[in-house]
Amino acid sequence: MILDNKLVRSLLSSSKEGNSGAFEQLYQLHVAQVYAVSLRLLANQDLAQHLTRQVFISIWKNINDITEERPFYNWLVALTAINAISELKNGVPPDEPAKLIPENHPNPKLEAAVLKLNEKQRIALVLDRLCHLPGEEISELTSFTKKEIEKFLNSAYEQISEEIRSSNLFQEIDKLPDKISPPTDLWIDIYHDVLEWKLQNEPEEIIPKEVTSVNVDLREIKKNRKEEKKKLKEELKKIEKTHKGKFSKPSVANYIYLIFALAALAGIIYFLFFMSGAKWQISSTEGSPTIFNEPVKNGFTLSKNDMLSCNSNSAATIRIEKIGILKVRGNTNLTRTGNFEANLDKGSIELIKDASEELFAVQTPSALIKDYYLGGNYILNVDDEGNSIVEVKDGWVTINFNSTEALVPPGHNCTAKKGAGLSAPVSISATEEFRYDIDLFFFSNGGDGTMESILNQAKIKDGYTLWNLIKIAPAKYREKIVDALMKLMPLPPETNKEGLLELRPEMMQRLLDEIGINQR
């Protein structure tokens, strides 16, 4: 079972409030998983893409029925299985495996053997071995008895073993990728139906009877939005004439015919719902902050590429729409680079994400700091040499340098040095010796002796540090790090040392969640 992390739960919550941006992020996180299940169940590329679209559209329309009692991944798998089985009953011509398997697949022969199984064998194998659903749930989804599931599984293993000679067949099946990206981006079609549904189901905004002078512009804006929505409805009707049914089985020819109309529609939709521009308004100032050497006062709105500068006697607070409060401290240069992006050249900021509907990112000379999920609070400092330290008070962030990414949980800080990379996050309660060894290892070529010292000092409170070390330390140390962590706490269910050494995402996620449980 793949457990929901805080990001998924946060995006689900925002999606339930009608946030299309959060739902798109849910789609991006899970589309490859849903498509992989669809492809293996149906063994037909066009239908697998169609089914993947249908699953996400259904999820959006029924988002409020999804509870945290069951992992979101299980909701997706169940909905995918139900619809796939329904399709199979109508007869699905299988494609040649070569058409279905991506070029970068780690084990194409084994994947081909799975796709050659008959429908019942595929259903049993995919839901049991690859999706890890319990037998009772598989029975509910398929109407198979437990004995039938065992029968189909055994016959599937026998058939696969005739083509794949391996003494570790089960382990090789377990290593099949749980994500396969569809050959084309499906979001544009999902987007079409999501926005159509929003237009049909969202109530019109009500303007108060007593409209102050401040609200006059708001009345005009809302009037314009109604006109824009009317135009959008007309565009949607045009698309429907060619789309002919939301759940019709579209052919490749249909999509070639629709591509230009859908692209144009996507531009309109994207503008209406995502690109209206987030407002960055200065709500308070101390001293004399400036933008391009011009003094700014309360109420000033920062535009894209505006650089706010605060000297040693100045500070400013910015209210960012859909994010929260950004405090800019003395000796700081901060540039707005987008709706929810900024550059911090030097100085110190604090981000309090109390109105978070979007993810925020800050680029420094040494790293990129990004929200891991909505909400939270962190302080980011950049020294005169461009080195960065992020301290997370609440929520989670990632800190990125080139292809290396560290995950920083609450109560931890993480350092990045310009041109040198980043370290593993360290608890704010860590000992000075432990913190010194982490810096020595990452920034001064500490080597084997330093790693040995780190692992010998590690306590359960350092679990998140060890988790990050598994990911970002050189691979030759990985087994020692895993062994050290296993001495501090048991591994969670469905997680083993071999999978952690391979950095299998689902096992790394379970381990991350287990560390959080052990630190409560």
C-alpha positions as CSV (number, residue, x, y, z in Angstrom):
1,M,0.0,0.0,0.0
2,I,1.3,3.4,-1.0
3,L,0.6,5.8,1.9
4,D,-0.4,9.4,1.3
5,N,2.2,12.0,2.2
6,K,1.5,15.5,3.5
7,L,1.7,16.9,0.0
8,V,-1.0,14.6,-1.4
9,R,-3.3,15.3,1.6
10,S,-2.8,19.0,1.2
11,L,-3.5,18.9,-2.5
12,L,-6.6,16.8,-1.9
13,S,-7.8,19.4,0.6
14,S,-7.3,22.3,-1.8
15,S,-8.9,20.3,-4.7
16,K,-12.0,19.8,-2.6
17,E,-12.2,23.6,-2.3
18,G,-12.2,23.9,-6.1
19,N,-8.6,24.7,-6.6
20,S,-7.8,23.5,-10.2
21,G,-4.1,24.2,-9.7
22,A,-3.9,21.7,-6.8
23,F,-5.8,19.1,-8.8
24,E,-3.4,19.5,-11.7
25,Q,-0.5,18.8,-9.3
26,L,-2.4,15.7,-8.1
27,Y,-2.6,14.6,-11.7
28,Q,1.1,15.2,-12.4
29,L,2.0,13.2,-9.3
30,H,-0.2,10.2,-10.2
31,V,-0.9,10.1,-13.9
32,A,2.1,7.7,-14.6
33,Q,0.8,5.3,-11.9
34,V,-2.8,5.3,-13.2
35,Y,-1.6,4.9,-16.8
36,A,0.7,2.0,-15.8
37,V,-2.2,0.2,-14.1
38,S,-4.5,0.9,-17.1
39,L,-2.0,-0.3,-19.6
40,R,-1.3,-3.5,-17.9
41,L,-4.9,-4.3,-17.3
42,L,-6.1,-3.5,-20.8
43,A,-3.0,-4.2,-22.9
44,N,-4.2,-1.5,-25.3
45,Q,-2.6,1.9,-25.6
46,D,-5.5,4.0,-26.8
47,L,-7.9,2.6,-24.3
48,A,-5.3,3.0,-21.5
49,Q,-5.0,6.7,-22.3
50,H,-8.8,7.0,-22.5
51,L,-9.3,5.2,-19.2
52,T,-6.6,7.4,-17.5
53,R,-8.4,10.5,-18.6
54,Q,-11.7,9.1,-17.4
55,V,-10.3,8.2,-14.0
56,F,-9.1,11.8,-13.3
57,I,-12.3,13.4,-14.5
58,S,-14.3,11.1,-12.3
59,I,-12.0,11.9,-9.3
60,W,-12.5,15.6,-9.8
61,K,-16.3,15.3,-10.0
62,N,-16.4,13.1,-6.9
63,I,-13.5,14.7,-5.0
64,N,-15.6,15.3,-1.9
65,D,-16.3,11.6,-1.5
66,I,-12.6,10.8,-1.1
67,T,-11.7,10.4,2.6
68,E,-8.3,10.0,4.3
69,E,-9.4,6.6,5.7
70,R,-8.1,5.1,2.5
71,P,-4.9,6.2,0.6
72,F,-5.5,8.3,-2.5
73,Y,-3.5,5.8,-4.5
74,N,-6.0,3.1,-3.6
75,W,-8.9,5.2,-4.7
76,L,-7.2,5.7,-8.0
77,V,-6.4,1.9,-8.4
78,A,-9.9,0.9,-7.4
79,L,-11.5,3.3,-9.9
80,T,-9.1,2.3,-12.6
81,A,-9.7,-1.4,-12.0
82,I,-13.5,-1.0,-12.0
83,N,-13.5,0.8,-15.3
84,A,-10.9,-1.5,-16.9
85,I,-12.8,-4.6,-16.0
86,S,-15.9,-3.0,-17.5
87,E,-14.0,-2.3,-20.7
88,L,-12.7,-5.8,-20.8
89,K,-16.2,-7.3,-20.6
90,N,-17.0,-5.4,-23.9
91,G,-14.0,-7.0,-25.6
92,V,-10.6,-5.3,-25.9
93,P,-8.2,-6.1,-28.7
94,P,-4.7,-6.3,-27.2
95,D,-1.9,-4.4,-28.8
96,E,1.5,-5.9,-29.6
97,P,3.7,-5.6,-26.4
98,A,6.4,-3.8,-28.4
99,K,3.9,-0.9,-29.0
100,L,3.1,-0.6,-25.3
101,I,6.6,-0.8,-23.7
102,P,8.5,2.5,-23.5
103,E,12.1,2.5,-24.8
104,N,13.6,3.3,-21.4
105,H,11.9,0.4,-19.6
106,P,14.3,-1.5,-17.3
107,N,13.0,-5.0,-18.1
108,P,11.1,-5.0,-21.4
109,K,11.1,-8.8,-21.7
110,L,9.3,-9.3,-18.4
111,E,6.9,-6.5,-19.1
112,A,6.1,-8.1,-22.4
113,A,5.4,-11.4,-20.7
114,V,3.0,-9.7,-18.3
115,L,1.2,-8.1,-21.2
116,K,0.8,-11.4,-22.9
117,L,-1.1,-13.0,-20.0
118,N,-4.9,-13.5,-20.5
119,E,-7.2,-10.9,-19.0
120,K,-7.9,-12.7,-15.7
121,Q,-4.3,-13.5,-15.1
122,R,-3.3,-9.8,-15.8
123,I,-6.0,-8.5,-13.4
124,A,-4.9,-10.8,-10.6
125,L,-1.2,-10.2,-11.1
126,V,-1.5,-6.4,-11.4
127,L,-3.8,-5.8,-8.5
128,D,-2.1,-8.3,-6.2
129,R,1.6,-8.2,-7.0
130,L,2.0,-4.7,-8.5
131,C,-0.6,-2.6,-6.8
132,H,-0.4,-4.5,-3.5
133,L,-4.1,-4.6,-2.8
134,P,-5.4,-6.9,-0.1
135,G,-7.2,-10.1,-1.3
136,E,-10.6,-8.9,0.1
137,E,-10.4,-5.7,-1.9
138,I,-9.4,-7.5,-5.1
139,S,-12.4,-9.8,-4.6
140,E,-14.7,-6.8,-4.2
141,L,-13.4,-5.2,-7.3
142,T,-13.3,-8.3,-9.6
143,S,-15.9,-10.7,-8.1
144,F,-13.1,-13.3,-8.1
145,T,-13.1,-15.6,-5.1
146,K,-9.8,-16.0,-3.1
147,K,-9.3,-19.4,-4.7
148,E,-9.8,-18.0,-8.1
149,I,-7.3,-15.2,-7.4
150,E,-4.7,-17.8,-6.3
151,K,-5.4,-19.9,-9.4
152,F,-5.0,-17.0,-11.8
153,L,-1.8,-15.8,-10.0
154,N,-0.2,-19.3,-10.1
155,S,-1.1,-19.8,-13.8
156,A,0.3,-16.3,-14.5
157,Y,3.6,-17.1,-12.7
158,E,3.8,-20.4,-14.7
159,Q,3.3,-18.7,-18.0
160,I,5.8,-15.9,-17.3
161,S,8.4,-18.4,-16.1
162,E,8.2,-20.2,-19.4
163,E,9.4,-17.0,-21.1
164,I,11.6,-15.6,-18.3
165,R,14.1,-18.0,-16.8
166,S,14.9,-16.6,-13.4
167,S,15.5,-17.9,-9.9
168,N,14.2,-14.6,-8.6
169,L,11.1,-14.2,-10.6
170,F,9.0,-12.7,-7.8
171,Q,11.6,-10.1,-7.0
172,E,11.9,-9.2,-10.7
173,I,8.2,-8.7,-10.9
174,D,8.2,-6.5,-7.8
175,K,10.9,-4.3,-9.5
176,L,8.7,-3.6,-12.5
177,P,8.2,0.2,-12.6
178,D,5.0,1.4,-10.9
179,K,5.0,4.4,-13.2
180,I,4.8,4.5,-16.9
181,S,4.2,7.9,-18.5
182,P,1.6,8.0,-21.3
183,P,2.9,8.8,-24.8
184,T,1.0,12.1,-24.9
185,D,0.1,14.6,-22.2
186,L,-3.5,13.9,-21.2
187,W,-4.1,17.0,-19.1
188,I,-5.5,19.2,-21.9
189,D,-8.5,16.9,-22.3
190,I,-9.0,16.5,-18.6
191,Y,-8.7,20.2,-18.2
192,H,-11.5,20.7,-20.8
193,D,-13.9,18.6,-18.8
194,V,-12.9,19.9,-15.4
195,L,-13.4,23.5,-16.5
196,E,-16.7,22.6,-18.1
197,W,-17.8,21.0,-14.9
198,K,-16.7,24.1,-12.9
199,L,-18.6,26.4,-15.2
200,Q,-21.8,24.3,-14.7
201,N,-21.5,23.8,-11.0
202,E,-19.8,26.8,-9.4
203,P,-22.2,29.5,-8.1
204,E,-21.8,33.0,-9.3
205,E,-20.1,35.4,-6.8
206,I,-22.3,37.7,-4.9
207,I,-21.4,41.4,-4.6
208,P,-22.5,43.1,-1.4
209,K,-25.3,45.7,-1.8
210,E,-23.1,48.3,-0.1
211,V,-20.2,48.8,-2.5
212,T,-17.5,51.1,-1.2
213,S,-15.2,53.0,-3.5
214,V,-12.6,50.3,-3.1
215,N,-15.1,47.8,-4.5
216,V,-16.1,49.6,-7.6
217,D,-13.3,48.0,-9.6
218,L,-14.2,44.6,-8.2
219,R,-17.8,45.0,-9.6
220,E,-16.3,45.7,-13.0
221,I,-13.9,42.8,-12.7
222,K,-16.7,40.4,-11.8
223,K,-18.8,41.7,-14.7
224,N,-15.9,41.0,-17.1
225,R,-15.4,37.6,-15.6
226,K,-19.0,36.7,-16.3
227,E,-18.5,37.8,-19.9
228,E,-15.3,35.8,-20.1
229,K,-17.1,32.7,-18.7
230,K,-19.9,33.2,-21.3
231,K,-17.2,33.2,-24.1
232,L,-15.6,30.2,-22.5
233,K,-19.0,28.4,-22.6
234,E,-19.3,29.2,-26.3
235,E,-15.8,27.8,-26.9
236,L,-16.7,24.7,-24.9
237,K,-19.8,24.1,-27.1
238,K,-17.6,24.3,-30.2
239,I,-15.3,21.8,-28.8
240,E,-18.2,19.5,-27.9
241,K,-19.3,19.4,-31.5
242,T,-16.1,17.7,-32.4
243,H,-15.5,15.9,-29.1
244,K,-18.9,14.1,-29.2
245,G,-19.1,12.8,-25.6
246,K,-16.8,13.1,-22.7
247,F,-16.2,9.4,-22.5
248,S,-16.3,8.3,-26.1
249,K,-13.3,6.2,-27.2
250,P,-11.2,8.8,-29.1
251,S,-9.0,7.6,-31.9
252,V,-5.6,9.1,-32.9
253,A,-7.3,10.8,-35.8
254,N,-9.8,12.5,-33.4
255,Y,-6.9,14.0,-31.4
256,I,-5.0,15.3,-34.5
257,Y,-8.3,16.9,-35.6
258,L,-8.9,18.5,-32.1
259,I,-5.3,19.5,-31.2
260,F,-5.5,23.1,-32.4
261,A,-8.9,23.8,-30.9
262,L,-7.9,22.3,-27.6
263,A,-4.6,24.2,-27.5
264,A,-6.5,27.4,-28.1
265,L,-9.0,26.5,-25.4
266,A,-6.2,25.6,-23.0
267,G,-4.8,29.0,-23.4
268,I,-8.1,30.7,-22.6
269,I,-8.6,28.4,-19.6
270,Y,-5.1,28.9,-18.3
271,F,-5.4,32.6,-18.5
272,L,-8.8,32.7,-16.7
273,F,-7.9,30.4,-13.9
274,F,-4.1,30.6,-13.4
275,M,-2.6,33.7,-15.0
276,S,-4.8,36.5,-13.7
277,G,-1.7,37.5,-11.8
278,A,-1.1,37.1,-8.1
279,K,-1.0,40.4,-6.2
280,W,2.2,41.2,-4.1
281,Q,1.2,44.2,-1.9
282,I,3.4,45.8,0.7
283,S,1.4,45.9,3.9
284,S,4.0,47.5,6.2
285,T,7.4,49.0,6.2
286,E,10.2,50.0,8.5
287,G,12.9,52.6,7.6
288,S,13.2,53.3,3.9
289,P,12.9,50.2,1.6
290,T,13.3,50.9,-2.1
291,I,12.5,49.5,-5.5
292,F,15.2,50.5,-8.0
293,N,16.3,53.2,-5.6
294,E,12.8,54.7,-5.4
295,P,11.2,54.7,-1.9
296,V,8.1,52.5,-1.4
297,K,5.2,52.8,1.1
298,N,2.4,50.7,2.4
299,G,0.0,49.7,-0.4
300,F,2.6,49.5,-3.1
301,T,2.2,46.5,-5.4
302,L,5.3,44.7,-6.7
303,S,5.3,43.8,-10.4
304,K,7.3,41.1,-12.1
305,N,11.1,41.9,-12.1
306,D,10.7,44.5,-9.4
307,M,13.6,44.3,-6.9
308,L,12.8,45.3,-3.3
309,S,15.9,46.4,-1.4
310,C,16.1,46.9,2.4
311,N,19.2,48.4,4.0
312,S,20.4,47.6,7.5
313,N,17.7,50.0,9.0
314,S,14.8,48.9,6.8
315,A,12.3,46.0,6.5
316,A,9.1,45.3,4.7
317,T,6.1,42.9,4.8
318,I,4.5,41.7,1.6
319,R,1.1,40.1,1.4
320,I,1.2,37.6,-1.6
321,E,-2.2,36.5,-2.9
322,K,-2.7,32.7,-2.6
323,I,0.5,32.4,-0.5
324,G,0.5,34.5,2.6
325,I,3.0,36.8,4.2
326,L,6.6,37.4,3.1
327,K,8.8,39.3,5.6
328,V,11.8,41.0,4.1
329,R,14.5,41.8,6.6
330,G,17.4,44.3,6.6
331,N,20.3,44.1,4.1
332,T,18.2,42.1,1.7
333,N,17.6,42.2,-2.1
334,L,14.5,40.3,-3.2
335,T,13.2,40.2,-6.8
336,R,9.7,39.1,-7.8
337,T,10.2,36.8,-10.8
338,G,6.7,35.4,-11.2
339,N,3.3,34.9,-9.6
340,F,4.8,32.6,-7.0
341,E,8.5,32.8,-7.6
342,A,11.3,35.1,-6.3
343,N,15.1,35.5,-6.4
344,L,16.9,36.2,-3.1
345,D,20.3,37.6,-4.0
346,K,21.3,38.3,-0.4
347,G,19.8,38.9,3.0
348,S,17.0,37.2,5.0
349,I,13.3,36.5,4.4
350,E,10.6,34.7,6.4
351,L,7.7,33.1,4.5
352,I,4.5,32.5,6.5
353,K,2.1,30.6,4.2
354,D,-1.2,31.2,6.0
355,A,-3.2,31.6,2.8
356,S,-1.5,29.0,0.7
357,E,-3.3,27.8,-2.5
358,E,-0.2,27.6,-4.6
359,L,3.4,26.3,-4.2
360,F,6.1,28.9,-3.8
361,A,9.8,28.9,-4.9
362,V,12.8,31.0,-4.1
363,Q,16.0,30.9,-6.2
364,T,19.2,31.9,-4.4
365,P,22.8,32.0,-5.9
366,S,23.4,28.5,-4.4
367,A,20.1,26.6,-4.5
368,L,16.4,26.5,-5.3
369,I,14.0,26.3,-2.4
370,K,10.5,25.0,-3.2
371,D,7.4,24.2,-1.2
372,Y,6.9,20.4,-0.9
373,Y,3.2,20.9,0.0
374,L,0.9,23.8,0.6
375,G,1.3,25.8,3.8
376,G,4.1,26.2,6.3
377,N,6.7,28.7,7.6
378,Y,10.4,29.0,7.0
379,I,13.3,31.4,7.2
380,L,15.8,31.7,4.4
381,N,19.2,33.4,4.8
382,V,21.7,34.2,2.0
383,D,25.1,35.5,3.0
384,D,27.3,37.9,0.9
385,E,29.0,34.9,-0.8
386,G,25.7,33.5,-2.0
387,N,25.5,30.6,0.5
388,S,22.1,29.7,1.7
389,I,20.6,28.3,4.9
390,V,16.9,27.4,5.1
391,E,15.3,26.8,8.5
392,V,11.8,25.2,8.4
393,K,9.5,26.0,11.3
394,D,6.4,24.4,9.9
395,G,5.6,22.5,6.7
396,W,8.1,20.9,4.4
397,V,10.4,22.3,1.6
398,T,12.8,20.9,-0.9
399,I,16.2,22.4,-1.5
400,N,17.7,21.7,-4.9
401,F,21.2,22.0,-6.4
402,N,21.5,20.7,-10.0
403,S,20.1,17.1,-9.8
404,T,20.4,16.8,-6.0
405,E,17.4,17.4,-3.9
406,A,17.1,17.3,-0.1
407,L,13.7,17.2,1.7
408,V,13.7,19.5,4.8
409,P,11.0,18.7,7.4
410,P,9.8,21.0,10.3
411,G,12.4,21.7,13.0
412,H,15.4,21.2,10.6
413,N,17.7,23.4,8.6
414,C,19.8,22.8,5.5
415,T,22.8,24.5,4.0
416,A,23.7,25.1,0.4
417,K,27.0,26.6,-0.7
418,K,27.5,28.4,-4.0
419,G,29.1,26.1,-6.5
420,A,29.7,23.3,-3.9
421,G,26.2,21.8,-3.5
422,L,24.1,21.1,-0.4
423,S,24.2,19.1,2.8
424,A,21.7,16.8,4.4
425,P,19.1,18.6,6.6
426,V,19.9,18.6,10.3
427,S,17.6,18.9,13.3
428,I,17.8,22.2,15.1
429,S,18.3,20.2,18.3
430,A,21.3,18.2,16.9
431,T,24.6,18.4,18.7
432,E,27.3,20.8,17.5
433,E,29.6,17.8,16.8
434,F,26.9,16.1,14.6
435,R,26.2,19.3,12.8
436,Y,30.0,19.9,12.3
437,D,30.5,16.4,10.8
438,I,27.6,16.9,8.4
439,D,29.2,20.1,7.1
440,L,32.6,18.5,7.0
441,F,31.3,15.5,5.0
442,F,29.5,17.6,2.3
443,F,31.7,20.6,2.0
444,S,35.2,19.6,3.1
445,N,35.6,16.1,1.7
446,G,35.2,14.4,5.1
447,G,35.2,10.9,3.6
448,D,34.9,7.5,5.3
449,G,35.9,8.6,8.8
450,T,33.5,11.5,8.9
451,M,30.6,9.3,7.7
452,E,31.5,6.7,10.4
453,S,31.4,9.5,13.0
454,I,28.0,10.7,11.8
455,L,26.4,7.2,11.9
456,N,27.9,6.5,15.4
457,Q,26.4,9.7,16.7
458,A,23.0,9.4,15.1
459,K,19.9,9.2,17.3
460,I,16.2,8.6,16.4
461,K,15.8,12.4,16.3
462,D,18.3,12.4,13.4
463,G,16.1,10.0,11.4
464,Y,15.3,12.6,8.7
465,T,19.0,13.4,8.3
466,L,19.7,9.7,7.7
467,W,16.8,9.4,5.3
468,N,18.3,12.3,3.2
469,L,21.7,10.8,3.4
470,I,20.4,7.6,1.8
471,K,19.3,9.7,-1.1
472,I,22.1,12.2,-1.6
473,A,25.3,10.7,-0.1
474,P,27.6,8.8,-2.5
475,A,26.1,5.3,-3.2
476,K,29.0,3.5,-1.6
477,Y,27.8,4.7,1.8
478,R,24.1,3.8,1.3
479,E,24.2,0.3,2.9
480,K,25.9,1.6,6.0
481,I,23.4,4.4,6.4
482,V,20.4,2.0,6.0
483,D,22.0,-0.3,8.6
484,A,22.4,2.6,11.0
485,L,18.8,3.6,10.6
486,M,17.6,0.0,11.1
487,K,19.4,-0.1,14.4
488,L,17.4,3.0,15.5
489,M,14.0,1.8,14.4
490,P,12.3,-1.1,12.7
491,L,11.5,-0.8,9.0
492,P,7.8,-0.3,8.2
493,P,5.6,-3.0,6.6
494,E,6.3,-3.8,2.9
495,T,9.7,-2.1,3.1
496,N,13.0,-4.0,3.0
497,K,16.7,-3.1,2.9
498,E,17.1,-4.2,-0.8
499,G,14.4,-1.7,-1.9
500,L,15.9,1.1,0.1
501,L,19.3,0.5,-1.4
502,E,17.6,0.8,-4.8
503,L,15.9,4.0,-3.7
504,R,12.5,2.5,-4.6
505,P,10.1,5.5,-4.2
506,E,7.3,3.7,-2.4
507,M,9.6,2.2,0.1
508,M,11.4,5.5,0.7
509,Q,8.0,7.1,1.3
510,R,7.0,4.5,3.8
511,L,10.3,4.9,5.6
512,L,9.8,8.7,5.7
513,D,6.3,8.3,7.2
514,E,7.7,5.8,9.7
515,I,10.4,8.2,10.8
516,G,7.7,10.8,11.5
517,I,5.7,8.3,13.6
518,N,8.8,7.4,15.7
519,Q,9.6,11.0,16.3
520,R,6.2,11.9,17.8
